[in-house]
Amino acid sequence: MKNNLINYVEFKAKDLQEVKTFYSKVFGWTFTDYGPDYTAFSNSGLEGGFEKTGEKIVNGALIVLYHDNLEDIQQKVVQAGGSIVKDIFSFPGGRRFHFEDPSGNELAIWSDK
């Protein structure tokens, strides 16, 4: 993996089973479940996942970049005018944080370190 490249895309979903059935039937994607509220997909050209939500889905895609030093890149995001939406947190497989760019677009950066 290389720093600063788009590495993952994450979508919201109301019903994970329904969305898995749809994407596997239409596009042949395969899925790996990580608990009751998350499923990752592969065989799509870019790795990604679906997070279960009960909230209204306004912008369902979350672009996820990779960086091997979250603390360093988080500081650069803030210094350049971005704002932290979710501070660094752990999840199965790594850690990440979410930020908004100066235009209000939410992205995330993750690391396996």
C-alpha positions in Angstrom: 0.0 0.0 0.0 1.1 3.5 -0.8 0.5 6.7 1.3 -2.0 9.3 0.1 -3.7 7.1 -2.5 -7.4 6.2 -2.6 -7.4 2.8 -1.1 -11.0 2.0 -0.2 -14.6 3.2 -0.7 -17.3 2.8 1.9 -21.0 3.1 1.4 -24.0 3.2 3.7 -26.8 0.7 3.5 -30.2 0.2 5.2 -30.2 -3.6 4.8 -26.8 -5.4 4.4 -28.3 -8.6 3.1 -30.3 -6.8 0.4 -27.3 -4.8 -0.7 -25.1 -8.0 -0.8 -27.6 -9.8 -2.9 -28.0 -6.9 -5.3 -24.2 -6.4 -5.9 -23.4 -10.1 -6.1 -26.2 -10.8 -8.6 -25.6 -7.7 -10.8 -21.8 -7.4 -10.6 -20.4 -10.6 -9.2 -19.0 -8.9 -6.1 -18.1 -11.1 -3.1 -18.5 -10.2 0.5 -16.9 -10.7 3.9 -19.0 -9.9 7.0 -17.3 -8.1 10.0 -20.1 -8.3 12.6 -23.8 -7.5 12.1 -23.2 -3.9 10.9 -20.5 -4.1 8.3 -19.6 -6.1 5.2 -16.6 -5.7 3.0 -16.7 -6.3 -0.8 -14.1 -7.5 -3.3 -13.9 -8.3 -7.0 -15.1 -4.8 -7.8 -11.9 -3.1 -9.0 -11.5 -1.3 -5.7 -11.9 -2.7 -2.3 -14.7 -1.3 -0.2 -17.5 -2.0 2.2 -21.1 -1.3 3.4 -21.9 0.0 6.8 -25.4 -0.5 8.1 -27.2 2.7 9.1 -30.7 3.6 10.2 -30.2 7.2 9.3 -31.2 8.9 6.1 -28.5 8.3 3.5 -27.6 11.7 2.0 -24.1 11.1 0.6 -23.7 7.3 0.8 -20.0 7.1 -0.4 -17.0 7.6 1.9 -13.6 7.7 0.1 -10.9 6.2 2.2 -7.2 7.0 1.7 -4.2 5.1 3.2 -1.3 6.5 5.2 1.1 4.6 7.4 1.3 7.4 10.0 -2.2 8.6 11.0 -1.0 11.1 13.6 1.3 12.8 11.1 -1.2 12.9 8.3 -4.0 14.1 10.6 -1.8 17.0 11.7 -1.2 17.9 8.0 -5.0 17.8 7.3 -5.7 20.2 10.1 -2.8 22.5 9.2 -4.0 22.7 5.6 -7.5 23.8 6.7 -9.3 20.5 7.1 -11.4 19.7 10.1 -11.5 16.4 12.0 -15.0 14.8 12.0 -14.1 11.6 13.9 -10.8 11.4 15.7 -8.5 8.3 15.3 -10.3 5.1 16.3 -9.6 1.4 16.0 -11.6 -1.1 13.9 -10.9 -4.7 12.9 -7.8 -4.5 10.7 -6.5 -1.1 11.7 -7.2 2.5 12.7 -8.6 5.5 10.9 -10.0 9.0 11.2 -12.5 11.1 9.3 -12.1 14.7 8.1 -13.8 17.3 6.1 -11.9 19.2 3.4 -12.4 23.0 3.2 -15.5 22.5 0.9 -17.2 20.1 3.4 -16.5 16.8 1.7 -16.0 14.0 4.2 -13.2 11.5 3.6 -11.3 9.1 5.8 -7.7 8.0 6.2 -6.8 4.5 7.5 -3.7 2.7 8.5 -2.9 -0.9 9.3 0.0 0.4 11.6 
